């Protein structure tokens, strides 16, 4: 079984989750866990997605 974990952070803006999950879907990825957090003070978005086949 193959596994992949994506960890990212970037400036917060609308559409990040949609863009990332659509990319994973178009590449036939299977998300088994997803988490997100926004640091409102620094306007930074944090994201974790775990995938497997």
MDTraj code that builds the backbone (N, CA, C; nanometers):
import mdtraj as md
import numpy as np

residues = "UNK UNK UNK UNK UNK UNK UNK UNK UNK UNK UNK UNK UNK UNK UNK UNK UNK UNK UNK UNK UNK UNK UNK UNK UNK UNK UNK UNK UNK UNK UNK UNK UNK UNK UNK UNK UNK UNK UNK UNK UNK UNK UNK UNK UNK UNK UNK UNK UNK UNK UNK UNK UNK".split()
xyz = np.array([
    [0.0842, -0.1177, 0.0000],
    [0.0000, 0.0000, 0.0000],
    [0.0892, 0.1247, 0.0000],
    [0.0667, 0.2127, -0.0932],
    [0.1408, 0.3391, -0.1012],
    [0.0723, 0.4449, -0.0175],
    [0.1522, 0.5274, 0.0492],
    [0.0999, 0.6368, 0.1317],
    [0.1693, 0.7669, 0.0934],
    [0.0985, 0.8761, 0.1091],
    [0.1540, 1.0086, 0.0835],
    [0.0947, 1.1055, 0.1848],
    [0.1793, 1.1894, 0.2419],
    [0.1338, 1.2936, 0.3343],
    [0.1747, 1.4285, 0.2770],
    [0.0794, 1.5187, 0.2651],
    [0.1069, 1.6559, 0.2206],
    [0.0939, 1.7470, 0.3417],
    [0.1995, 1.8205, 0.3700],
    [0.1985, 1.9239, 0.4736],
    [0.2331, 2.0546, 0.4051],
    [0.1541, 2.1567, 0.4275],
    [0.1840, 2.2846, 0.3630],
    [0.1382, 2.3998, 0.4507],
    [0.2006, 2.5133, 0.4281],
    [0.1531, 2.6385, 0.4860],
    [0.1784, 2.7477, 0.3851],
    [0.0913, 2.8453, 0.3859],
    [0.0989, 2.9541, 0.2888],
    [0.0108, 3.0679, 0.3384],
    [0.0207, 3.1839, 0.2752],
    [-0.0709, 3.2919, 0.3117],
    [-0.2159, 3.2466, 0.2903],
    [-0.3034, 3.2813, 0.3821],
    [-0.4429, 3.2406, 0.3726],
    [-0.5137, 3.3163, 0.2615],
    [-0.5942, 3.2444, 0.1840],
    [-0.6788, 3.3055, 0.0814],
    [-0.7910, 3.2087, 0.0485],
    [-0.8949, 3.2564, -0.0135],
    [-1.0082, 3.1725, -0.0512],
    [-0.9667, 3.0716, -0.1572],
    [-1.0210, 2.9484, -0.1447],
    [-1.0043, 2.8483, -0.2501],
    [-0.8875, 2.7529, -0.2354],
    [-0.8072, 2.7664, -0.1307],
    [-0.6899, 2.6786, -0.1171],
    [-0.7326, 2.5321, -0.1057],
    [-0.8254, 2.5030, -0.0157],
    [-0.8680, 2.3638, 0.0039],
    [-0.9297, 2.3090, -0.1238],
    [-1.0118, 2.3868, -0.1888],
    [-1.0728, 2.3442, -0.3149],
    [-0.9669, 2.3130, -0.4200],
    [-0.8697, 2.4005, -0.4351],
    [-0.7644, 2.3791, -0.5344],
    [-0.6849, 2.2521, -0.5065],
    [-0.6463, 2.2330, -0.3807],
    [-0.5641, 2.1162, -0.3460],
    [-0.6447, 1.9873, -0.3611],
    [-0.7665, 1.9839, -0.3076],
    [-0.8453, 1.8608, -0.3170],
    [-0.8855, 1.8295, -0.4611],
    [-0.9128, 1.9303, -0.5407],
    [-0.9415, 1.9055, -0.6829],
    [-0.8190, 1.8495, -0.7542],
    [-0.6996, 1.8994, -0.7232],
    [-0.5767, 1.8468, -0.7819],
    [-0.5595, 1.6989, -0.7451],
    [-0.5807, 1.6666, -0.6176],
    [-0.5680, 1.5277, -0.5724],
    [-0.6694, 1.4390, -0.6443],
    [-0.7945, 1.4862, -0.6539],
    [-0.8993, 1.4096, -0.7215],
    [-0.8659, 1.3861, -0.8690],
    [-0.8227, 1.4897, -0.9381],
    [-0.7898, 1.4769, -1.0813],
    [-0.6748, 1.3805, -1.1049],
    [-0.5903, 1.3621, -1.0043],
    [-0.4773, 1.2695, -1.0157],
    [-0.5066, 1.1356, -0.9470],
    [-0.6357, 1.1082, -0.9279],
    [-0.6851, 0.9816, -0.8742],
    [-0.6364, 0.9518, -0.7332],
    [-0.6177, 1.0560, -0.6532],
    [-0.5782, 1.0383, -0.5145],
    [-0.6970, 1.0017, -0.4268],
    [-0.6690, 0.9360, -0.3156],
    [-0.7721, 0.8952, -0.2205],
    [-0.7358, 0.9532, -0.0849],
    [-0.8023, 1.0616, -0.0447],
    [-0.7748, 1.1266, 0.0835],
    [-0.8413, 1.0460, 0.1945],
    [-0.7600, 1.0061, 0.2938],
    [-0.8141, 0.9318, 0.4079],
    [-0.8169, 1.0168, 0.5346],
    [-0.7479, 1.1307, 0.5332],
    [-0.7483, 1.2222, 0.6480],
    [-0.7126, 1.3609, 0.5967],
    [-0.7811, 1.4621, 0.6504],
    [-0.7501, 1.6002, 0.6128],
    [-0.7715, 1.6899, 0.7348],
    [-0.6830, 1.7867, 0.7512],
    [-0.6945, 1.8810, 0.8619],
    [-0.6457, 2.0170, 0.8139],
    [-0.6975, 2.1209, 0.8746],
    [-0.6598, 2.2575, 0.8365],
    [-0.6652, 2.3482, 0.9573],
    [-0.5912, 2.4578, 0.9483],
    [-0.5906, 2.5565, 1.0561],
    [-0.5487, 2.6897, 0.9966],
    [-0.6098, 2.7982, 1.0411],
    [-0.5707, 2.9321, 0.9979],
    [-0.5242, 3.0106, 1.1192],
    [-0.4015, 3.0590, 1.1122],
    [-0.3473, 3.1501, 1.2137],
    [-0.3993, 3.2884, 1.1766],
    [-0.4988, 3.3358, 1.2482],
    [-0.5638, 3.4637, 1.2150],
    [-0.4745, 3.5848, 1.2425],
    [-0.3787, 3.5698, 1.3332],
    [-0.2873, 3.6813, 1.3629],
    [-0.1923, 3.7033, 1.2459],
    [-0.1322, 3.5937, 1.1961],
    [-0.0338, 3.6044, 1.0877],
    [-0.0930, 3.5761, 0.9502],
    [-0.2249, 3.5483, 0.9459],
    [-0.2957, 3.5184, 0.8205],
    [-0.2256, 3.4076, 0.7419],
    [-0.1916, 3.2996, 0.8141],
    [-0.1231, 3.1859, 0.7536],
    [-0.2131, 3.0633, 0.7607],
    [-0.2193, 2.9912, 0.6496],
    [-0.3008, 2.8712, 0.6376],
    [-0.2109, 2.7492, 0.6515],
    [-0.2528, 2.6522, 0.7345],
    [-0.1797, 2.5271, 0.7537],
    [-0.2702, 2.4123, 0.7108],
    [-0.2133, 2.3130, 0.6431],
    [-0.2927, 2.2062, 0.5822],
    [-0.2174, 2.0741, 0.5894],
    [-0.2911, 1.9680, 0.6192],
    [-0.2352, 1.8325, 0.6160],
    [-0.3358, 1.7423, 0.5479],
    [-0.2884, 1.6629, 0.4542],
    [-0.3734, 1.5625, 0.3889],
    [-0.2938, 1.4326, 0.3812],
    [-0.3609, 1.3238, 0.4141],
    [-0.2991, 1.1905, 0.4049],
    [-0.3760, 1.1107, 0.3022],
    [-0.3007, 1.0469, 0.2141],
    [-0.3610, 0.9703, 0.1057],
    [-0.3011, 0.8310, 0.1009],
    [-0.3765, 0.7393, 0.0426],
    [-0.3269, 0.6047, 0.0143],
    [-0.4055, 0.5470, -0.1016],
    [-0.3492, 0.4424, -0.1576],
    [-0.4210, 0.3796, -0.2673],
    [-0.4895, 0.2535, -0.2225],
])
top = md.Topology()
chain = top.add_chain()
for i, resn in enumerate(residues, 1):
    res = top.add_residue(resn, chain, resSeq=i)
    for name in ("N", "CA", "C"):
        top.add_atom(name, md.element.get_by_symbol(name[0]), res)
traj = md.Trajectory(xyz[None], top)
